[in-house]
């Protein structure tokens, strides 16, 4: 019995000692903290004073509703989802309250498309070979998912990006549907020279690069 009590006392003492060490370390770490510098306050002020971006002009809002059902407008669904995300706090998250209850499937079940996506899961020589011989992939994918390329081209036409960084309890924003749309765009670009529209290659690639540079430049996450 005494031995058991000694073990319990040792464990309790160790835990108490550990807690004291952590508290001392935290105090020592913050002992010489200095107030924010004028430059840091100015930077924070510039960030907070950024002009607002209307939902209808915000590519992030469109992305939030990118895979909404065909009967729905991605902008409308995205705006509702943005309002829902803004109302979340860092401790609670009810996924069933998500305004978007149905999402379109963006990955074709066609064997030709699935094989292409499997091979191009990494950027290697096999993917290059699959891309060169991808005309049937583009035809099959757009035949079953014509909305995917249309919505992606609408997305990259935006000129504004103002995102909401979700709290710890919020869901991460899904980029996968848009990135599948980008793959379709690249498959379309590959076909343009054969269709006698080589000048369209630069236009599409330029639009795509411009948009993602905008996202990277404006990103908060």
C-alpha positions as CSV (number, residue, x, y, z in Angstrom):
1,X,0.0,0.0,0.0
2,X,2.8,2.4,0.9
3,X,4.6,1.6,-2.3
4,X,1.4,2.4,-4.3
5,X,1.0,5.7,-2.5
6,X,4.6,6.6,-3.1
7,X,4.1,6.0,-6.9
8,X,0.9,8.1,-6.9
9,X,2.7,10.9,-5.0
10,X,5.7,10.7,-7.4
11,X,3.4,10.9,-10.4
12,X,1.4,13.8,-9.0
13,X,4.7,15.6,-8.0
14,X,6.1,15.1,-11.4
15,X,3.0,16.6,-13.1
16,X,3.0,19.5,-10.8
17,X,6.7,20.1,-11.4
18,X,6.1,19.9,-15.1
19,X,3.3,22.5,-14.9
20,X,5.5,24.8,-12.9
21,X,8.4,24.5,-15.4
22,X,6.0,25.3,-18.3
23,X,4.6,28.4,-16.5
24,X,8.1,29.6,-15.8
25,X,9.2,29.1,-19.4
26,X,6.2,31.0,-20.7
27,X,6.8,33.9,-18.3
28,X,10.5,34.0,-19.2
29,X,9.7,33.9,-23.0
30,X,7.4,36.8,-22.8
31,X,9.3,38.8,-20.1
32,X,10.9,41.2,-22.5
33,X,8.1,41.5,-25.0
34,X,7.9,44.9,-26.6
35,X,4.8,46.7,-27.9
36,X,4.2,46.5,-31.6
37,X,6.4,48.9,-33.6
38,X,4.8,51.8,-35.5
39,X,5.7,50.1,-38.7
40,X,3.9,46.9,-37.7
41,X,0.8,48.9,-36.6
42,X,0.8,50.7,-39.9
43,X,1.0,47.5,-41.8
44,X,-1.9,46.0,-39.8
45,X,-3.9,49.2,-40.4
46,X,-3.3,49.1,-44.1
47,X,-4.5,45.4,-44.1
48,X,-7.6,46.2,-42.1
49,X,-8.4,49.3,-44.3
50,X,-8.4,47.4,-47.6
51,X,-11.4,48.3,-49.8
52,X,-14.2,45.8,-49.6
53,X,-14.8,43.4,-52.5
54,X,-18.5,42.8,-53.5
55,X,-19.5,39.2,-53.6
56,X,-20.4,39.4,-57.2
57,X,-16.8,40.6,-58.0
58,X,-15.0,38.1,-55.8
59,X,-13.5,35.0,-57.3
60,X,-13.3,33.4,-53.9
61,X,-17.1,33.5,-53.6
62,X,-17.4,31.9,-57.0
63,X,-15.0,29.2,-55.9
64,X,-17.1,28.5,-52.8
65,X,-20.0,27.6,-55.1
66,X,-18.0,26.2,-58.0
67,X,-19.4,22.7,-57.8
68,X,-23.0,23.7,-57.0
69,X,-25.8,21.8,-58.9
70,X,-26.4,22.9,-62.4
71,X,-29.7,24.5,-61.5
72,X,-27.9,26.9,-59.1
73,X,-25.7,29.9,-59.7
74,X,-22.3,29.4,-58.2
75,X,-22.2,33.1,-57.1
76,X,-25.4,32.8,-55.2
77,X,-24.4,29.5,-53.5
78,X,-20.9,30.9,-52.8
79,X,-22.3,34.0,-51.2
80,X,-24.6,31.9,-48.9
81,X,-21.6,29.7,-48.0
82,X,-19.4,32.7,-47.3
83,X,-22.1,34.1,-44.8
84,X,-22.2,30.7,-43.2
85,X,-18.4,30.5,-42.8
86,X,-18.3,34.0,-41.4
87,X,-20.8,33.1,-38.7
88,X,-18.7,30.1,-37.5
89,X,-16.6,30.4,-34.4
90,X,-13.4,28.4,-33.5
91,X,-15.2,25.9,-31.2
92,X,-18.3,24.8,-33.1
93,X,-18.8,23.6,-36.6
94,X,-22.0,21.9,-37.9
95,X,-21.3,20.6,-41.4
96,X,-25.0,19.8,-41.8
97,X,-25.7,23.6,-41.8
98,X,-23.6,24.1,-45.0
99,X,-25.9,25.8,-47.4
100,X,-24.6,23.7,-50.2
101,X,-26.0,20.2,-49.6
102,X,-25.3,18.8,-53.1
103,X,-22.0,18.9,-55.0
104,X,-21.4,18.1,-58.6
105,X,-19.0,15.2,-59.3
106,X,-16.1,16.7,-61.2
107,X,-14.0,13.5,-61.9
108,X,-15.4,11.6,-64.8
109,X,-16.0,7.8,-64.3
110,X,-15.1,7.2,-68.0
111,X,-12.2,4.7,-68.0
112,X,-10.2,6.8,-70.5
113,X,-10.4,9.9,-68.3
114,X,-9.7,7.9,-65.1
115,X,-6.6,6.4,-66.7
116,X,-5.4,9.8,-67.7
117,X,-5.9,11.3,-64.2
118,X,-4.2,8.3,-62.6
119,X,-1.2,8.6,-64.8
120,X,-1.0,12.4,-64.3
121,X,-1.2,12.1,-60.6
122,X,2.4,13.2,-60.8
123,X,4.3,15.3,-63.3
124,X,6.5,12.8,-64.9
125,X,7.3,11.4,-68.4
126,X,4.3,9.1,-68.4
127,X,2.0,12.1,-67.8
128,X,3.7,13.9,-70.7
129,X,3.0,11.0,-73.0
130,X,-0.6,10.7,-71.8
131,X,-1.0,14.5,-72.4
132,X,0.3,14.2,-75.9
133,X,-2.3,11.5,-76.7
134,X,-5.2,13.2,-74.8
135,X,-7.7,14.1,-77.5
136,X,-10.1,11.3,-76.5
137,X,-9.7,12.3,-72.9
138,X,-10.9,15.8,-73.6
139,X,-13.8,14.6,-75.7
140,X,-15.0,12.1,-73.1
141,X,-14.5,14.4,-70.1
142,X,-16.3,17.4,-71.7
143,X,-19.1,15.1,-73.0
144,X,-20.0,14.1,-69.5
145,X,-18.9,17.3,-67.6
146,X,-19.4,20.2,-69.9
147,X,-20.0,22.5,-66.9
148,X,-16.5,22.0,-65.5
149,X,-14.6,23.8,-68.3
150,X,-17.3,26.5,-68.6
151,X,-17.2,27.3,-64.8
152,X,-13.4,27.2,-64.7
153,X,-13.2,29.8,-67.5
154,X,-15.7,31.9,-65.7
155,X,-13.6,31.6,-62.5
156,X,-10.3,32.7,-64.1
157,X,-12.0,35.7,-65.7
158,X,-12.4,37.4,-62.3
159,X,-10.2,40.3,-61.3
160,X,-10.6,40.3,-57.5
161,X,-9.8,37.7,-54.8
162,X,-10.7,38.3,-51.2
163,X,-10.7,35.1,-49.2
164,X,-11.9,34.1,-45.8
165,X,-9.4,32.1,-43.7
166,X,-11.5,29.5,-41.9
167,X,-11.2,29.2,-38.1
168,X,-9.9,26.0,-36.5
169,X,-13.3,24.5,-36.5
170,X,-14.3,25.5,-40.0
171,X,-13.9,23.4,-43.2
172,X,-11.1,24.0,-45.6
173,X,-12.0,25.5,-48.9
174,X,-12.0,22.9,-51.7
175,X,-9.8,23.7,-54.6
176,X,-10.0,20.3,-56.2
177,X,-12.9,21.0,-58.6
178,X,-11.3,24.1,-59.9
179,X,-7.9,22.3,-60.4
180,X,-9.8,19.6,-62.4
181,X,-11.2,22.5,-64.5
182,X,-7.7,23.7,-65.0
183,X,-6.7,20.3,-66.3
184,X,-9.5,20.4,-68.8
185,X,-8.4,23.9,-69.9
186,X,-4.9,22.6,-70.5
187,X,-6.3,19.7,-72.5
188,X,-8.2,22.3,-74.6
189,X,-5.1,24.4,-75.1
190,X,-3.3,21.3,-76.4
191,X,-5.9,20.9,-79.1
192,X,-6.0,24.5,-80.3
193,X,-3.0,24.4,-82.7
194,X,-4.4,21.3,-84.5
195,X,-7.7,23.3,-84.9
196,X,-5.9,26.2,-86.5
197,X,-6.1,28.5,-83.5
198,X,-2.6,28.8,-82.3
199,X,-3.1,32.4,-81.1
200,X,-5.8,31.1,-78.7
201,X,-3.1,29.1,-76.8
202,X,-1.4,32.3,-75.5
203,X,-4.7,33.8,-74.6
204,X,-5.9,30.9,-72.5
205,X,-2.6,30.3,-70.8
206,X,-2.2,34.0,-70.2
207,X,-5.7,34.2,-68.6
208,X,-4.9,31.1,-66.4
209,X,-1.5,32.4,-65.2
210,X,-2.9,35.9,-64.6
211,X,-5.7,34.5,-62.3
212,X,-3.5,32.3,-60.2
213,X,-0.9,35.1,-59.8
214,X,-3.8,37.2,-58.5
215,X,-4.8,34.5,-56.1
216,X,-1.2,34.1,-54.8
217,X,-0.7,37.8,-54.5
218,X,-4.0,38.3,-52.6
219,X,-4.1,35.2,-50.5
220,X,-4.3,35.3,-46.7
221,X,-4.2,31.6,-46.0
